[in-house]
Amino acid sequence: MQALRLVAGKTAKKRIESEGLTPSLIRMVVGASGGPKWLVLRGLDDFVLGQWLPQATQKIDLVGSSIGAWRMTIASHPEPRRMLNEFERAYFTFRKEDGSTPKAVSLASYRILEEVLGQTEREAILSNSNRNLNIVAVRCEGPTASESRFVEGAGLLAAASANAISRAALGRFFRRAVFYSGDTVACSPLWQDFARIDVKLRQSSVHDALMASGSIPFAVDPVVDIEGAPPGVYRDGGVIDYHFDVPWSYADGIVLYPHFYSHLTPGWFDKLRKNRRAGADVLDEQLILAPSDEFVAALPGGRIPDRKNFTELEDNERWAYWRTVIDESYRMAEEFAELLDKPDKLMSRLEAAPE
């Protein structure tokens, strides 16, 4: 059984064929929203982000929303493999009672950030000139910024209805916010829609930016007035950029996307809209690494972890399930490593991106 799928855009495939798939070919790495889904990528992250990519000497942009932003922040550290281990350890300290209220989730999440990303680690990330970290959140507008859950809920319902008509209509309810560590936002001209707010990351704002990026409405408290950013209410970047619908483009190199799925869903409200999935134009320079359907089917319950695990499973049951998924995820890493050593076999495994 093949555990890994490799989906490549046309330009990405040509560049891999011409230059070989090496760390020096990577210009960007992307991380999607998805909560505990990241656990199915744990083994792949260990190899790709923790061992393979650190061999690159060129600047690499890292872009992520929600849990993808947390993963990309770890990958921006000069010692990403050690940090991945620390993050996994801390992630497993989250208990069922930590999810009892949005306030409890926020407190537990900040605790994890303090444990994993102390001042020294944050400074190491922001001073790493070869990694440009981009943490994506949204600033809420109008009713979605209300302190009233009723008004906020009404605003979210209106946003979902507007999005059904036009994705661009989300701009009436949310502004894209990008917290970046480098000289500028990655590929800045290509995703300036949704009245993007650009905020230079500070050591003191990293935790708040990461919390905002994953603050799902009604599940986590919003983050208000982040240091260095325009005043306002900041929430989950996945609202606009769930998997990212951006045609990233570089003069050379490719965009690497270790992902839970072989397809990209643009925004949070598009999850059930298959006609909104990213097409060949968006995926042109991207290489997606994703678990195969057969691999997922062989996992406990035939599915990858998700947020329901926190409420539907007791702690010991959840931890055992997650540990099994993590252990199995290393099969994808082993498969990818083997393909890197066999270029012809690698090329034969590349699937064409959907039109």
HELIX and SHEET records of a PDB file:
HELIX    1   1 LYS A   10  GLU A   19  1                                  10    
HELIX    2   2 PRO A   23  LEU A   25  5                                   3    
HELIX    3   3 GLY A   35  LEU A   41  5                                   7    
HELIX    4   4 ARG A   42  PHE A   47  1                                   6    
HELIX    5   5 VAL A   48  TRP A   52  3                                   5    
HELIX    6   6 LEU A   53  GLN A   55  5                                   3    
HELIX    7   7 ILE A   67  ALA A   75  1                                   9    
HELIX    8   8 PRO A   80  TYR A   91  1                                  12    
HELIX    9   9 LYS A   96  GLY A   99  5                                   4    
HELIX   10  10 PRO A  102  VAL A  116  1                                  15    
HELIX   11  11 GLN A  119  LEU A  126  1                                   8    
HELIX   12  12 GLY A  142  ALA A  145  5                                   4    
HELIX   13  13 ARG A  149  ILE A  165  1                                  17    
HELIX   14  14 ARG A  167  ARG A  172  5                                   6    
HELIX   15  15 SER A  188  TRP A  191  5                                   4    
HELIX   16  16 GLN A  203  SER A  205  5                                   3    
HELIX   17  17 VAL A  206  SER A  213  1                                   8    
HELIX   18  18 GLY A  237  VAL A  239  5                                   3    
HELIX   19  19 TRP A  268  ASP A  270  5                                   3    
HELIX   20  20 LYS A  274  ARG A  276  5                                   3    
HELIX   21  21 ALA A  280  LEU A  283  1                                   4    
HELIX   22  22 ASP A  293  ALA A  297  1                                   5    
HELIX   23  23 PRO A  300  GLY A  302  5                                   3    
HELIX   24  24 ASN A  309  GLU A  312  1                                   4    
HELIX   25  25 ASP A  315  LEU A  340  1                                  26    
HELIX   26  26 PRO A  343  ARG A  349  1                                   7    
SHEET    1   A 9 ILE A 197  LYS A 200  0                                        
SHEET    2   A 9 PHE A 174  TYR A 180  1                                        
SHEET    3   A 9 ARG A 131  CYS A 140 -1                                        
SHEET    4   A 9 ILE A  60  SER A  65  1                                        
SHEET    5   A 9 ILE A  26  GLY A  31  1                                        
SHEET    6   A 9 ILE A 254  PRO A 258  1                                        
SHEET    7   A 9 GLN A 286  PRO A 291  1                                        
SHEET    8   A 9 LEU A   4  ALA A   8 -1                                        
SHEET    9   A 9 LEU A 350  ALA A 352  1                                        
SHEET    1   B 5 ILE A 197  LYS A 200  0                                        
SHEET    2   B 5 PHE A 174  TYR A 180  1                                        
SHEET    3   B 5 ARG A 131  CYS A 140 -1                                        
SHEET    4   B 5 VAL A 233  ASP A 236 -1                                        
SHEET    5   B 5 VAL A 223  VAL A 224 -1                                        
END                                                                             
